[in-house]
């Protein structure tokens, strides 16, 4: 969600801060700002809207200084207005914040009683006011910040900058990610390594409860108990080409196109000549799999449930993380709890994982190897999708599916449900996946044509059976996210149990139906739609197109695929359909309204 950057440098900080914030745009935001200290003087600039607004402001009203903090805000407490934009300032202190201060009302009331004026609707302003009050009582800036942190309840990443202090930033992490970057006589701060990629590749990830006092000579880090600690400095190499558009109009288009390559990389990581390289997992003593995630990752889990149960005959259940953590389900040592998250920082998924600690074995499927979810798991399985900048997940989703599919195949082999020959056959199919996805991408011109008409719709239904059912829900989510068209995904067999009431000549119905053992039943549902003048867009293969008969508005023909791989290949069509519909509508594809890439607050 919100993005934080900090610089204690040897060059002007403002351009460095803005450039780092640009690399955090993928998180989603509605205002931005920076603060610097120059010759001891603290000043700030803020703007509502995209970073270009802040950049324009800085051209006309520049900020000098080699020390500074910056922020992109996604509104929670208070609307996206200039007065609510970060950094927030109270006297000699400026603060940027990601997260939620749960006790800010009590603190704000206390500050008002002391005579301090509040001017914003935000919880963050209270942090600055408390720090100002503590400095007024005689505490040094770093001491005041640390004392203020002790009074906060909630989840947060925070950075403090002080008037009169050209060589000091205080940073803290409690629930929201924060990383320190090490330079040559310079120090940096960022919500993630991507923000710091142009500045340094030497990164320290703060742990829960850590407080860091930064100056150009280094960082002193203390844990939640106030003890000095040494956190490892890791070299994080981020390929710059992975965080640029590479000639594509949008990051989403680039990331859709990258899928054959990243899937090949993921498969090469896990496939060996004699099987699947996941030696740390033994499914022989697992009697239940619990899959937990949010958003698109949840639909990957729902797909994996079919694989675990059909291939391995292993009971599997899926939960939305925000419900799982409060449902408090019973678990046992024979339960494998699998947590799926692109960022590895999703707040609800992380909280659900912590509920499972000491109750079950924990495996995470993540894209960021140094993330909180990865570090707190018994085993972290990387999906190797590379940096995903577009808010709507594409390549991370298909890589999640690929890794979960391999987990299910290993479970089937470990549990004796398939033999060596059957496993070898499945893996031969799996090795064709990058080529099949490349083939699926060639359908883009036909999908673009269909999307132009789809962009005029007010409501859209997606239908699917078996593993196409979670994909129908994912397709509907993609369309909602970036085109703002109301869309719902249903199991085809549920059509007569309510959704069919919505069908008329104005409602497009997208049917995802490869020619498999469930195809005929899905076609029957499709016929029910067409009998009520519903406009069917059928996504199928050549055999399905021939068997389905006439009456559809569009047929988008995918390559023939083994049933195991169909959800991954057909995901390409769902992604492209959403993308080109959004293009036709003129919406912001990479940064859709109200959405954030990484949801790090509850």
PATI-843296 format. One record per residue (C-alpha): residue in three letters; x, y, z. Coordinates in steps of 0.05 Angstrom, whole numbers, padded with zeros to 5 digits, always signed. Last residue first. Example, Ala and Ser with C-alpha at 12.3 -4.5 7.8 and 13.67 -1.06 7.14 Angstrom:
residues 2
SER+00273-00021+00143 ALA+00246-00090+00156 
end
This chain:
residues 602
UNK-00120-00102+00157 UNK-00059-00065+00133 UNK-00003-00088+00086 UNK-00045-00096+00023 UNK+00008-00101-00031 UNK-00012-00077-00100 UNK-00062-00024-00077 UNK-00131-00010-00105 UNK-00178+00050-00099 UNK-00172+00068-00173 UNK-00133+00024-00220 UNK-00058+00033-00222 UNK-00030-00008-00280 UNK-00092-00005-00324 UNK-00115+00066-00312 UNK-00181+00067-00349 UNK-00192+00085-00422 UNK-00253+00041-00433 UNK-00222+00006-00493 UNK-00157-00003-00455 UNK-00196-00032-00396 UNK-00229-00082-00443 UNK-00161-00098-00472 UNK-00132-00115-00405 UNK-00192-00154-00379 UNK-00194-00198-00442 UNK-00119-00206-00441 UNK-00119-00231-00369 UNK-00177-00279-00379 UNK-00145-00307-00443 UNK-00078-00318-00408 UNK-00113-00353-00350 UNK-00134-00405-00401 UNK-00063-00431-00403 UNK-00055-00437-00328 UNK-00124-00466-00315 UNK-00115-00517-00372 UNK-00050-00548-00349 UNK-00078-00609-00314 UNK-00129-00619-00370 UNK-00074-00628-00422 UNK-00078-00570-00472 UNK-00108-00557-00540 UNK-00091-00486-00560 UNK-00142-00432-00546 UNK-00197-00409-00592 UNK-00238-00348-00573 UNK-00308-00360-00599 UNK-00353-00299-00602 UNK-00427-00284-00602 UNK-00446-00357-00592 UNK-00506-00386-00628 UNK-00476-00443-00667 UNK-00451-00511-00644 UNK-00407-00527-00584 UNK-00374-00587-00616 UNK-00331-00550-00667 UNK-00309-00496-00618 UNK-00294-00549-00565 UNK-00250-00589-00612 UNK-00213-00525-00633 UNK-00202-00504-00561 UNK-00247-00463-00515 UNK-00265-00393-00493 UNK-00337-00381-00510 UNK-00364-00310-00510 UNK-00439-00318-00501 UNK-00488-00260-00508 UNK-00550-00279-00467 UNK-00613-00281-00509 UNK-00650-00325-00459 UNK-00641-00388-00500 UNK-00568-00368-00506 UNK-00558-00374-00431 UNK-00592-00442-00427 UNK-00548-00465-00485 UNK-00486-00445-00445 UNK-00510-00487-00387 UNK-00515-00547-00434 UNK-00446-00529-00461 UNK-00418-00534-00390 UNK-00447-00604-00383 UNK-00416-00626-00448 UNK-00348-00598-00429 UNK-00340-00633-00363 UNK-00297-00690-00388 UNK-00253-00641-00426 UNK-00260-00597-00488 UNK-00236-00532-00455 UNK-00293-00491-00427 UNK-00288-00420-00401 UNK-00356-00388-00415 UNK-00359-00312-00415 UNK-00431-00288-00410 UNK-00445-00218-00438 UNK-00508-00186-00409 UNK-00548-00139-00453 UNK-00592-00191-00486 UNK-00618-00218-00420 UNK-00590-00260-00364 UNK-00594-00235-00293 UNK-00645-00286-00269 UNK-00595-00340-00293 UNK-00553-00322-00232 UNK-00600-00355-00183 UNK-00595-00430-00175 UNK-00601-00443-00250 UNK-00530-00419-00262 UNK-00500-00458-00205 UNK-00478-00515-00249 UNK-00433-00467-00288 UNK-00395-00449-00225 UNK-00399-00374-00221 UNK-00355-00314-00233 UNK-00383-00244-00225 UNK-00370-00179-00262 UNK-00387-00105-00251 UNK-00345-00065-00300 UNK-00292-00023-00266 UNK-00243-00037-00324 UNK-00181-00053-00282 UNK-00203-00089-00221 UNK-00272-00112-00243 UNK-00246-00147-00305 UNK-00190-00181-00266 UNK-00239-00203-00212 UNK-00286-00233-00263 UNK-00229-00272-00295 UNK-00207-00296-00226 UNK-00278-00320-00211 UNK-00280-00357-00277 UNK-00211-00386-00262 UNK-00238-00413-00197 UNK-00293-00448-00237 UNK-00247-00470-00294 UNK-00214-00520-00247 UNK-00280-00558-00246 UNK-00334-00521-00284 UNK-00334-00450-00311 UNK-00378-00389-00320 UNK-00361-00315-00322 UNK-00418-00264-00319 UNK-00413-00192-00342 UNK-00451-00129-00321 UNK-00452-00058-00349 UNK-00427-00077-00419 UNK-00397-00028-00469 UNK-00326-00052-00457 UNK-00346-00121-00479 UNK-00353-00097-00551 UNK-00281-00073-00552 UNK-00259-00134-00513 UNK-00281-00182-00568 UNK-00235-00148-00618 UNK-00177-00149-00569 UNK-00188-00223-00556 UNK-00183-00238-00630 UNK-00117-00199-00634 UNK-00091-00232-00570 UNK-00098-00305-00593 UNK-00023-00308-00604 UNK-00014-00305-00528 UNK-00044-00375-00522 UNK+00013-00403-00565 UNK+00065-00373-00518 UNK+00026-00403-00459 UNK+00029-00471-00494 UNK+00104-00464-00505 UNK+00116-00447-00432 UNK+00073-00506-00410 UNK+00106-00561-00451 UNK+00149-00582-00392 UNK+00086-00595-00352 UNK+00063-00647-00402 UNK+00128-00685-00395 UNK+00119-00677-00320 UNK+00051-00710-00323 UNK+00078-00769-00362 UNK+00137-00777-00316 UNK+00090-00778-00256 UNK+00047-00832-00289 UNK+00109-00873-00304 UNK+00137-00866-00234 UNK+00073-00885-00200 UNK+00012-00844-00180 UNK-00029-00847-00116 UNK+00029-00873-00075 UNK+00025-00818-00023 UNK+00093-00788-00040 UNK+00076-00790-00115 UNK+00008-00755-00107 UNK+00038-00704-00059 UNK+00093-00690-00108 UNK+00040-00678-00162 UNK+00002-00632-00115 UNK+00065-00592-00100 UNK+00080-00587-00174 UNK+00010-00558-00186 UNK+00021-00509-00129 UNK+00085-00485-00162 UNK+00052-00477-00230 UNK-00009-00442-00202 UNK+00033-00392-00164 UNK+00072-00380-00229 UNK+00006-00367-00265 UNK-00017-00318-00212 UNK+00050-00282-00206 UNK+00050-00272-00282 UNK-00017-00236-00279 UNK-00033-00197-00216 UNK-00072-00133-00225 UNK-00032-00078-00191 UNK+00020-00078-00246 UNK+00091-00078-00219 UNK+00108-00152-00214 UNK+00182-00160-00199 UNK+00205-00230-00219 UNK+00159-00289-00227 UNK+00206-00336-00188 UNK+00150-00374-00152 UNK+00193-00383-00091 UNK+00176-00439-00042 UNK+00185-00418+00031 UNK+00193-00473+00084 UNK+00180-00470+00159 UNK+00150-00402+00146 UNK+00166-00337+00183 UNK+00219-00313+00134 UNK+00176-00326+00073 UNK+00115-00290+00103 UNK+00158-00231+00124 UNK+00189-00223+00055 UNK+00261-00239+00038 UNK+00244-00288-00019 UNK+00193-00243-00052 UNK+00149-00283-00100 UNK+00116-00327-00048 UNK+00088-00397-00037 UNK+00092-00409+00038 UNK+00096-00474+00076 UNK+00077-00480+00149 UNK+00072-00544+00189 UNK+00015-00540+00239 UNK-00004-00515+00308 UNK+00062-00485+00332 UNK+00051-00426+00285 UNK-00017-00430+00252 UNK-00043-00364+00281 UNK+00021-00332+00256 UNK+00005-00354+00185 UNK-00065-00324+00191 UNK-00034-00257+00212 UNK+00014-00260+00152 UNK-00044-00274+00105 UNK-00084-00216+00134 UNK-00026-00168+00128 UNK-00003-00186+00058 UNK+00073-00180+00063 UNK+00097-00240+00022 UNK+00088-00196-00039 UNK+00057-00249-00084 UNK+00023-00286-00028 UNK+00004-00359-00018 UNK+00002-00391+00050 UNK+00001-00468+00055 UNK-00016-00501+00121 UNK+00003-00574+00121 UNK-00038-00610+00175 UNK-00008-00672+00207 UNK+00014-00631+00267 UNK-00059-00614+00278 UNK-00105-00556+00264 UNK-00172-00532+00291 UNK-00199-00470+00256 UNK-00194-00402+00290 UNK-00249-00369+00248 UNK-00216-00302+00260 UNK-00151-00315+00223 UNK-00187-00356+00170 UNK-00235-00300+00152 UNK-00182-00248+00132 UNK-00140-00303+00101 UNK-00193-00326+00053 UNK-00195-00400+00064 UNK-00185-00461+00021 UNK-00192-00534+00040 UNK-00155-00596+00019 UNK-00165-00670+00033 UNK-00110-00710-00001 UNK-00131-00758-00056 UNK-00064-00741-00088 UNK-00085-00726-00160 UNK-00159-00708-00151 UNK-00156-00678-00081 UNK-00091-00640-00087 UNK-00106-00617-00158 UNK-00177-00593-00143 UNK-00152-00555-00082 UNK-00098-00524-00125 UNK-00151-00486-00164 UNK-00180-00457-00100 UNK-00110-00438-00079 UNK-00097-00400-00144 UNK-00164-00366-00132 UNK-00139-00344-00064 UNK-00076-00316-00096 UNK-00120-00271-00138 UNK-00150-00239-00076 UNK-00125-00264-00009 UNK-00091-00328+00014 UNK-00097-00392+00054 UNK-00092-00465+00033 UNK-00103-00519+00086 UNK-00077-00587+00067 UNK-00098-00649+00106 UNK-00070-00718+00123 UNK+00004-00703+00118 UNK+00053-00757+00141 UNK+00068-00785+00072 UNK+00069-00715+00042 UNK+00143-00704+00053 UNK+00164-00632+00039 UNK+00237-00610+00047 UNK+00257-00649-00016 UNK+00218-00605-00063 UNK+00256-00619-00128 UNK+00204-00654-00170 UNK+00222-00717-00209 UNK+00278-00759-00238 UNK+00303-00712-00291 UNK+00294-00652-00245 UNK+00239-00600-00244 UNK+00235-00547-00190 UNK+00279-00490-00212 UNK+00271-00504-00286 UNK+00196-00500-00277 UNK+00201-00431-00245 UNK+00247-00405-00300 UNK+00202-00434-00354 UNK+00142-00401-00322 UNK+00180-00335-00320 UNK+00196-00339-00394 UNK+00127-00361-00419 UNK+00095-00309-00373 UNK+00133-00248-00396 UNK+00079-00225-00444 UNK+00027-00217-00389 UNK+00079-00179-00348 UNK+00093-00131-00405 UNK+00020-00118-00417 UNK+00009-00106-00343 UNK+00068-00059-00340 UNK+00034-00016-00392 UNK+00047+00008-00463 UNK+00102-00042-00474 UNK+00172-00020-00496 UNK+00208-00051-00438 UNK+00160-00026-00385 UNK+00214-00020-00333 UNK+00219-00058-00267 UNK+00243-00124-00296 UNK+00293-00089-00341 UNK+00327-00061-00279 UNK+00345-00132-00257 UNK+00342-00130-00181 UNK+00403-00157-00145 UNK+00393-00161-00070 UNK+00458-00166-00032 UNK+00439-00181+00040 UNK+00460-00144+00103 UNK+00441-00187+00162 UNK+00408-00156+00224 UNK+00454-00141+00282 UNK+00417-00127+00347 UNK+00418-00076+00402 UNK+00367-00093+00455 UNK+00307-00047+00465 UNK+00258-00104+00477 UNK+00225-00094+00408 UNK+00293-00101+00375 UNK+00345-00046+00368 UNK+00381-00026+00304 UNK+00438+00024+00300 UNK+00449+00043+00228 UNK+00508+00066+00187 UNK+00557+00123+00179 UNK+00510+00168+00141 UNK+00462+00167+00200 UNK+00405+00119+00215 UNK+00371+00101+00281 UNK+00333+00037+00271 UNK+00274+00010+00311 UNK+00255-00063+00304 UNK+00187-00090+00329 UNK+00179-00141+00274 UNK+00244-00149+00236 UNK+00279-00097+00192 UNK+00305-00121+00126 UNK+00376-00101+00112 UNK+00395-00087+00039 UNK+00459-00079-00001 UNK+00438-00069-00074 UNK+00442+00007-00071 UNK+00414+00071-00100 UNK+00380+00050-00165 UNK+00347-00011-00131 UNK+00324+00027-00069 UNK+00250+00028-00086 UNK+00253-00043-00111 UNK+00284-00066-00045 UNK+00220-00052-00007 UNK+00186+00000+00036 UNK+00250+00040+00032 UNK+00306+00072+00072 UNK+00374+00096+00050 UNK+00442+00109+00079 UNK+00503+00144+00050 UNK+00578+00143+00064 UNK+00584+00089+00011 UNK+00514+00060+00010 UNK+00472+00014+00054 UNK+00397+00007+00044 UNK+00349-00004+00102 UNK+00284-00041+00090 UNK+00213-00033+00117 UNK+00153-00079+00116 UNK+00089-00064+00154 UNK+00070-00102+00218 UNK+00113-00062+00267 UNK+00173-00030+00234 UNK+00210+00032+00257 UNK+00255+00084+00226 UNK+00292+00144+00255 UNK+00329+00188+00206 UNK+00389+00231+00225 UNK+00446+00268+00191 UNK+00419+00336+00173 UNK+00387+00345+00242 UNK+00366+00417+00256 UNK+00293+00401+00240 UNK+00279+00327+00246 UNK+00260+00269+00201 UNK+00221+00209+00225 UNK+00204+00145+00187 UNK+00148+00097+00204 UNK+00124+00028+00185 UNK+00060+00011+00221 UNK+00011-00037+00251 UNK-00028-00019+00312 UNK-00016+00010+00381 UNK+00031+00068+00391 UNK+00059+00093+00458 UNK+00126+00058+00453 UNK+00136+00091+00385 UNK+00132+00160+00417 UNK+00189+00142+00465 UNK+00231+00119+00405 UNK+00216+00184+00368 UNK+00232+00226+00429 UNK+00298+00190+00441 UNK+00318+00201+00368 UNK+00301+00275+00372 UNK+00333+00288+00441 UNK+00284+00290+00498 UNK+00273+00356+00534 UNK+00198+00359+00548 UNK+00188+00397+00482 UNK+00219+00337+00447 UNK+00166+00293+00478 UNK+00111+00339+00455 UNK+00138+00341+00384 UNK+00140+00265+00383 UNK+00068+00261+00407 UNK+00048+00311+00353 UNK+00085+00274+00297 UNK+00052+00208+00316 UNK-00016+00242+00320 UNK-00009+00267+00248 UNK-00006+00195+00226 UNK-00077+00179+00247 UNK-00104+00224+00194 UNK-00161+00274+00191 UNK-00114+00333+00189 UNK-00105+00400+00224 UNK-00094+00381+00297 UNK-00074+00437+00345 UNK-00032+00423+00406 UNK-00057+00453+00471 UNK-00042+00398+00520 UNK-00115+00376+00519 UNK-00109+00372+00444 UNK-00050+00325+00450 UNK-00089+00279+00497 UNK-00148+00278+00450 UNK-00102+00260+00392 UNK-00071+00204+00433 UNK-00139+00174+00449 UNK-00161+00180+00377 UNK-00095+00152+00351 UNK-00103+00086+00388 UNK-00106+00041+00326 UNK-00048+00073+00289 UNK-00057+00043+00219 UNK-00004+00025+00168 UNK+00048+00061+00126 UNK+00075+00125+00156 UNK+00116+00187+00140 UNK+00134+00235+00195 UNK+00162+00306+00200 UNK+00189+00334+00265 UNK+00209+00404+00289 UNK+00139+00433+00297 UNK+00088+00379+00279 UNK+00094+00356+00207 UNK+00060+00303+00166 UNK+00096+00277+00105 UNK+00046+00257+00079 UNK-00019+00279+00048 UNK-00080+00294+00092 UNK-00077+00370+00081 UNK-00070+00360+00007 UNK-00131+00315+00002 UNK-00141+00241-00010 UNK-00194+00229+00042 UNK-00184+00218+00117 UNK-00160+00157+00154 UNK-00147+00105+00100 UNK-00120+00140+00037 UNK-00065+00107-00002 UNK-00005+00154+00007 UNK+00061+00156-00031 UNK+00116+00180+00015 UNK+00183+00213+00019 UNK+00239+00226+00069 UNK+00298+00272+00065 UNK+00371+00289+00075 UNK+00414+00321+00021 UNK+00378+00388+00021 UNK+00341+00431-00029 UNK+00266+00433-00043 UNK+00241+00465-00107 UNK+00178+00507-00116 UNK+00165+00513-00191 UNK+00200+00449-00212 UNK+00181+00416-00146 UNK+00108+00427-00159 UNK+00113+00394-00227 UNK+00146+00333-00196 UNK+00092+00329-00143 UNK+00037+00331-00196 UNK+00076+00280-00238 UNK+00074+00235-00177 UNK+00000+00222-00188 UNK-00056+00255-00150 UNK-00054+00303-00092 UNK+00011+00341-00079 UNK+00060+00352-00022 UNK+00124+00392-00011 UNK+00163+00395+00054 UNK+00211+00436+00096 UNK+00259+00425+00154 UNK+00316+00475+00161 UNK+00382+00450+00191 UNK+00425+00473+00132 UNK+00375+00435+00087 UNK+00329+00383+00116 UNK+00281+00350+00068 UNK+00208+00330+00064 UNK+00173+00294+00008 UNK+00101+00284-00015 UNK+00051+00240-00051 UNK-00023+00232-00060 UNK-00072+00179-00086 UNK-00032+00115-00081 UNK-00025+00044-00108 UNK+00032-00004-00092 UNK+00055-00002-00164 UNK+00076+00071-00153 UNK+00134+00047-00110 UNK+00187+00053-00164 UNK+00163+00124-00176 UNK+00174+00137-00102 UNK+00248+00121-00111 UNK+00253+00171-00168 UNK+00218+00224-00126 UNK+00265+00212-00067 UNK+00327+00215-00110 UNK+00304+00279-00143 UNK+00291+00311-00074 UNK+00355+00286-00039 UNK+00408+00330-00070 UNK+00473+00292-00067 UNK+00516+00262-00012 UNK+00459+00224+00019 UNK+00416+00209+00079 UNK+00355+00187+00040 UNK+00288+00159+00060 UNK+00231+00124+00023 UNK+00162+00101+00044 UNK+00106+00073+00001 UNK+00033+00066+00020 UNK+00000+00000+00000 
end
